[in-house]
Amino acid sequence: MIGGEDIYLTVGHEVIHLRPTLRAAVRLLRKYGDLASLAAKLDELSFAAVSDVIRECSTTRSDLVALLDDGQIPLGVCLSSFETQMVQIVPGLVGVDVPSVDPDKRPSSGTAVPPLDYLQSLFGLATGVIGWSPETAWQATPAEIAVAYQARIDLLSAIFGGSKEADDAPSGDPMAARLDADGLAAIANIGRAL
């Protein structure tokens, strides 16, 4: 789902717009290693994880992290005010629509792809197949890249025709079907205890 992955945090008079761009996803996954670790830290309202997400996903510069560091805004009050919103950013980092994920269903074929490899593939699709500039690809969300890629495939099929095998292939992002099943299950269960 595109457009639904943005998060808006309100702290005092400041509204912080968080957007899970490809660049933010790569940086956060490099730092935390995997989605489950990041989600767990956000679920615990780890100040470091919340700060990292705000820093990487904010569409504009925010003074919130500095204000929290200086003690001008009480940390506990601030973090608890957007407790449920923070974990909602995680699925957007890989372009997953959580309501469509069945945590008990595992892919029937294919090899699991680590999330960073998946994001690298999305960058390749965005710049190589779709034809976006690297900066445009970095600023897009994984869901936007997947939708644009599918539209490109549909266009090419309409222009040049498709084979029977291509018509029988599952629609949607081909890499998403192979994304690590355990990671998808963890994403689907994020925040359910809240």
HUUR-V325235 format. One record per pair of residues at least 4 apart in sequence whose ideal C-beta (glycine too) atoms are under 8 Angstrom apart, sorted by the first residue. I is the first residue (numbers start at 1). J is the second residue. If there is no record, write none. Layout:
# HUUR-V325235
I_J ; I_J
This chain:
# HUUR-V325235
1_5 ; 1_97 ; 1_100 ; 1_143 ; 2_141 ; 2_143 ; 2_144 ; 2_147 ; 4_97 ; 5_19 ; 5_20 ; 5_89 ; 5_91 ; 5_92 ; 5_95 ; 5_141 ; 5_143 ; 6_17 ; 6_18 ; 6_19 ; 6_20 ; 6_92 ; 7_17 ; 7_18 ; 7_57 ; 7_85 ; 7_86 ; 7_88 ; 7_89 ; 7_92 ; 8_15 ; 8_16 ; 8_17 ; 8_18 ; 8_85 ; 9_15 ; 9_16 ; 9_18 ; 9_54 ; 9_64 ; 9_82 ; 9_85 ; 10_14 ; 10_15 ; 10_16 ; 10_81 ; 10_82 ; 11_16 ; 11_64 ; 11_73 ; 11_78 ; 11_81 ; 11_82 ; 12_73 ; 14_62 ; 14_63 ; 14_64 ; 16_54 ; 16_58 ; 16_60 ; 16_62 ; 16_64 ; 17_58 ; 17_59 ; 17_60 ; 18_53 ; 18_54 ; 18_57 ; 18_58 ; 18_59 ; 18_89 ; 19_24 ; 19_57 ; 19_58 ; 19_59 ; 19_141 ; 20_24 ; 20_25 ; 20_57 ; 20_89 ; 20_92 ; 20_93 ; 20_141 ; 20_142 ; 21_25 ; 21_57 ; 21_138 ; 21_139 ; 21_140 ; 21_141 ; 22_26 ; 22_119 ; 22_122 ; 22_123 ; 22_126 ; 22_137 ; 22_138 ; 22_139 ; 22_140 ; 22_141 ; 22_142 ; 22_145 ; 23_27 ; 23_56 ; 23_138 ; 23_139 ; 24_28 ; 24_53 ; 24_56 ; 24_57 ; 24_93 ; 25_29 ; 25_93 ; 25_94 ; 25_115 ; 25_119 ; 25_142 ; 26_30 ; 26_116 ; 26_119 ; 26_120 ; 27_31 ; 27_56 ; 28_32 ; 28_38 ; 28_52 ; 28_53 ; 28_56 ; 28_93 ; 29_33 ; 29_34 ; 29_35 ; 29_38 ; 29_93 ; 29_115 ; 29_116 ; 29_119 ; 30_116 ; 31_52 ; 32_37 ; 32_38 ; 32_41 ; 32_49 ; 32_52 ; 33_37 ; 34_38 ; 34_115 ; 34_183 ; 35_39 ; 35_90 ; 35_93 ; 35_94 ; 35_115 ; 35_183 ; 35_186 ; 35_187 ; 36_40 ; 36_182 ; 36_183 ; 36_186 ; 37_41 ; 38_42 ; 38_49 ; 38_53 ; 38_90 ; 38_93 ; 39_43 ; 39_87 ; 39_90 ; 39_186 ; 39_187 ; 39_190 ; 40_44 ; 41_46 ; 41_48 ; 41_49 ; 42_46 ; 42_49 ; 42_50 ; 42_53 ; 42_86 ; 42_87 ; 42_89 ; 42_90 ; 43_87 ; 43_190 ; 43_191 ; 43_193 ; 43_194 ; 44_49 ; 45_50 ; 45_79 ; 45_80 ; 45_83 ; 45_86 ; 46_50 ; 47_51 ; 47_68 ; 47_75 ; 47_79 ; 48_52 ; 49_53 ; 49_86 ; 50_54 ; 50_79 ; 50_86 ; 51_55 ; 51_65 ; 51_68 ; 52_56 ; 53_57 ; 53_86 ; 53_89 ; 54_58 ; 54_62 ; 54_64 ; 54_65 ; 55_65 ; 57_89 ; 58_62 ; 63_67 ; 64_68 ; 64_73 ; 64_78 ; 65_69 ; 66_70 ; 67_72 ; 67_73 ; 68_72 ; 68_73 ; 68_75 ; 68_78 ; 71_75 ; 73_77 ; 73_78 ; 74_78 ; 75_79 ; 76_80 ; 77_81 ; 78_82 ; 79_83 ; 82_86 ; 83_194 ; 84_88 ; 84_191 ; 84_194 ; 85_89 ; 87_190 ; 87_191 ; 87_194 ; 88_92 ; 88_190 ; 88_191 ; 89_93 ; 90_187 ; 90_190 ; 91_95 ; 91_96 ; 91_97 ; 91_98 ; 91_187 ; 91_190 ; 92_96 ; 92_141 ; 92_142 ; 92_143 ; 93_142 ; 94_115 ; 94_118 ; 94_119 ; 94_142 ; 94_179 ; 94_183 ; 94_187 ; 95_122 ; 95_141 ; 95_142 ; 95_143 ; 95_144 ; 95_145 ; 95_146 ; 95_173 ; 95_176 ; 96_100 ; 96_101 ; 96_143 ; 96_176 ; 96_179 ; 96_184 ; 96_187 ; 97_101 ; 97_143 ; 98_187 ; 98_188 ; 98_190 ; 101_184 ; 101_185 ; 101_187 ; 101_188 ; 102_188 ; 103_184 ; 103_185 ; 103_188 ; 103_189 ; 104_185 ; 106_181 ; 107_177 ; 107_178 ; 107_181 ; 110_177 ; 110_178 ; 111_178 ; 112_178 ; 112_179 ; 112_180 ; 112_181 ; 112_182 ; 113_117 ; 113_118 ; 113_121 ; 113_175 ; 113_178 ; 113_179 ; 113_180 ; 114_118 ; 114_180 ; 115_119 ; 115_179 ; 115_180 ; 115_183 ; 116_120 ; 117_121 ; 118_122 ; 118_175 ; 118_176 ; 118_178 ; 118_179 ; 119_123 ; 119_142 ; 120_124 ; 121_125 ; 121_175 ; 122_126 ; 122_137 ; 122_142 ; 122_145 ; 122_146 ; 122_175 ; 123_127 ; 123_134 ; 123_137 ; 123_138 ; 124_128 ; 124_129 ; 125_129 ; 125_130 ; 125_145 ; 125_149 ; 125_175 ; 126_130 ; 126_132 ; 126_136 ; 126_137 ; 126_140 ; 126_145 ; 126_148 ; 126_149 ; 127_131 ; 127_132 ; 127_133 ; 127_134 ; 127_137 ; 129_149 ; 129_152 ; 130_145 ; 130_148 ; 130_149 ; 130_152 ; 132_136 ; 132_137 ; 132_140 ; 132_148 ; 133_137 ; 134_138 ; 135_139 ; 136_140 ; 137_145 ; 140_144 ; 140_145 ; 140_148 ; 141_145 ; 142_146 ; 143_147 ; 144_148 ; 145_149 ; 146_150 ; 146_172 ; 146_173 ; 146_176 ; 147_151 ; 148_152 ; 149_153 ; 149_173 ; 150_154 ; 150_171 ; 150_172 ; 150_173 ; 151_155 ; 152_156 ; 153_157 ; 154_158 ; 155_159 ; 156_160 ; 157_161 ; 157_162 ; 157_166 ; 162_166 ; 162_167 ; 163_167 ; 164_168 ; 165_169 ; 169_174 ; 170_174 ; 170_177 ; 172_176 ; 172_177 ; 173_177 ; 174_178 ; 175_179 ; 179_183 ; 179_184 ; 180_184 ; 181_185 ; 182_186 ; 183_187 ; 184_188 ; 185_189 ; 186_190
